[in-house]
Amino acid sequence: MKGKKLLVTLAVSAVLFTGCGFKGGNTVIKVNDTKITQGQFDKELNRQMGNSLFAQMGVDLKNNKNTFLINIIKVRVVNDLITKALLNEEMKSRGVKISNKDVDDAIKDIITKLGSKEQLNKVLSQNGLSMADFKEGIKEQVKIKKLAEQLGDTKTSDADAKKFYNENIQRFKYPEQVRASHILIAANRKDLEELVKAENEGKELSEADLKAKVDVKIKEKKAKADEILVEVKKDPAKFAKIAKEKSEDPGTAQNGGDLGFFAKGRMVPEFEAAAFKLKPNSISEVIQTNYGYHIIYVTDRKEAGQEPYEKVQNDIKEYIQNQKQVELVDNLIESKKKNSTIEFVDPAYNPEALQEEIQRQLNPPAEGQPGAAPEKEQVPDIQKR
């Protein structure tokens, strides 16, 4: 399976699995002398299901109706766990070792690139990762980078970096951007409708009654936002403190409402229009969007431009070096797969079997053809297998 960039780049979501002592000790896959247990598979499956695009779109992956999507994730999990086992085997045979300082330095480098430890914590929270899991993942990545260094020369010259810059100049151009913080008082009408229904459980509400009660709550939310606006305009220096205390946006409140720099097209239209009208160090009036009521504080602004080569030179070198390491590790993995004994102790974990099931779900046999379910009442039993 090619393209294992997550194995050598410092992506915070790349934590394959975090140690031993899993429940479910029965072996489902053997990779040479390494045993992959049911517990290891289940833990990684749950992690990938939780972080998948499907989950972010609100798809219930635990619903039997979505077994097609689950099987797609299962194939990826099996390949990831096999890759992990092969890499661990190779690192052990080569004596690849790292120190706590190596891991700490890698984490410090990430914090520097993100801007702050608070920003790192925000990214971890968005990806459902604990600091312990993140650190374990970075440990694995540092080990793999050490392995890549043994596989071949990945040094990048100034000439290579300059060539990449000139050939990919569009990557280094950026549109006009603003940096803003915000305080949100959540007032999504659908959410408030659900809240009103919960508060009036057991009572029959007409559509008119429901609308009236929701309108009252929206007015209360607006009044709260107006009060906060007066407070922040009185002392803008306290904006971050007030955002931490009163903003109802869990993703930004802990960072004082900071949204970082963003270009047009990133935010909802009402929010974006207000933000781009403001000059640095100025505060908006209360802005309403589908999310509720916002108070926006623009702290900086960047005109459209292009990053100079000197500023991105080191980043380019690191990127090219990472790509070389990716290729070396990919080639190693493919070679090891061809020369290793991979046994699917439980055939249900064989990617070929899973792929066949995916194809069957994509192209179900017509009624009366071999493989078609003879009776509707038998379908639930088939799904349980």
JOSUL-V520832 format. One record per residue. RES is the residue in one small letter. NEAR is the number of other C-alpha atoms within 12 Angstrom. Layout:
RES;NEAR
RES;NEAR
This chain:
m;24
k;21
g;21
k;31
k;26
l;30
l;41
v;38
t;35
l;34
a;29
v;39
s;33
a;33
v;39
l;39
f;38
t;28
g;21
c;14
g;14
f;19
k;16
g;16
g;17
n;18
t;25
v;28
i;33
k;28
v;31
n;23
d;17
t;24
k;29
i;42
t;31
q;28
g;25
q;33
f;38
d;28
k;28
e;33
l;33
n;23
r;29
q;35
m;33
g;26
n;27
s;27
l;16
f;20
a;22
q;16
m;12
g;14
v;20
d;19
l;29
k;19
n;15
n;19
k;17
n;20
t;26
f;27
l;31
i;31
n;34
i;31
i;34
k;35
v;30
r;31
v;36
v;43
n;35
d;33
l;39
i;41
t;38
k;40
a;33
l;35
l;39
n;28
e;26
e;30
m;29
k;17
s;12
r;18
g;15
v;25
k;24
i;23
s;15
n;16
k;14
d;21
v;26
d;19
d;18
a;30
i;31
k;20
d;19
i;26
i;22
t;15
k;16
l;21
g;19
s;19
k;20
e;23
q;27
l;30
n;27
k;30
v;26
l;28
s;22
q;19
n;28
g;26
l;28
s;22
m;24
a;19
d;24
f;33
k;33
e;27
g;34
i;39
k;37
e;39
q;42
v;35
k;35
i;43
k;38
k;33
l;35
a;35
e;25
q;21
l;24
g;19
d;17
t;26
k;21
t;24
s;18
d;20
a;16
d;21
a;27
k;24
k;18
f;26
y;29
n;19
e;12
n;16
i;20
q;14
r;18
f;23
k;19
y;20
p;21
e;21
q;31
v;37
r;30
a;41
s;41
h;49
i;51
l;43
i;39
a;31
a;33
n;24
r;27
k;20
d;18
l;28
e;26
e;18
l;19
v;27
k;22
a;15
e;16
n;16
e;11
g;9
k;12
e;14
l;19
s;12
e;13
a;12
d;17
l;25
k;20
a;18
k;24
v;27
d;21
v;19
k;26
i;30
k;22
e;20
k;29
k;28
a;19
k;27
a;35
d;25
e;22
i;35
l;34
v;21
e;22
v;29
k;23
k;14
d;17
p;25
a;18
k;22
f;36
a;30
k;24
i;33
a;37
k;24
e;22
k;31
s;35
e;29
d;28
p;23
g;28
t;30
a;28
q;29
n;32
g;33
g;38
d;37
l;33
g;27
f;26
f;29
a;26
k;25
g;16
r;20
m;22
v;20
p;17
e;26
f;37
e;29
a;21
a;29
a;42
f;34
k;22
l;25
k;21
p;21
n;22
s;29
i;35
s;37
e;28
v;32
i;32
q;32
t;24
n;22
y;25
g;35
y;37
h;41
i;48
i;47
y;44
v;36
t;31
d;25
r;25
k;24
e;19
a;16
g;15
q;20
e;23
p;19
y;24
e;16
k;15
v;22
q;25
n;21
d;24
i;32
k;27
e;24
y;25
i;27
q;27
n;34
q;26
k;26
q;36
v;32
e;28
l;31
v;41
d;30
n;23
l;30
i;35
e;22
s;18
k;25
k;26
k;15
n;13
s;23
t;19
i;30
e;24
f;25
v;19
d;21
p;17
a;22
y;36
n;26
p;29
e;20
a;20
l;27
q;24
e;20
e;28
i;23
q;17
r;19
q;23
l;15
n;13
p;18
p;15
a;13
e;12
g;11
q;10
p;11
g;17
a;18
a;19
p;15
e;13
k;12
e;10
q;13
v;16
p;13
d;12
i;17
q;18
k;11
r;11
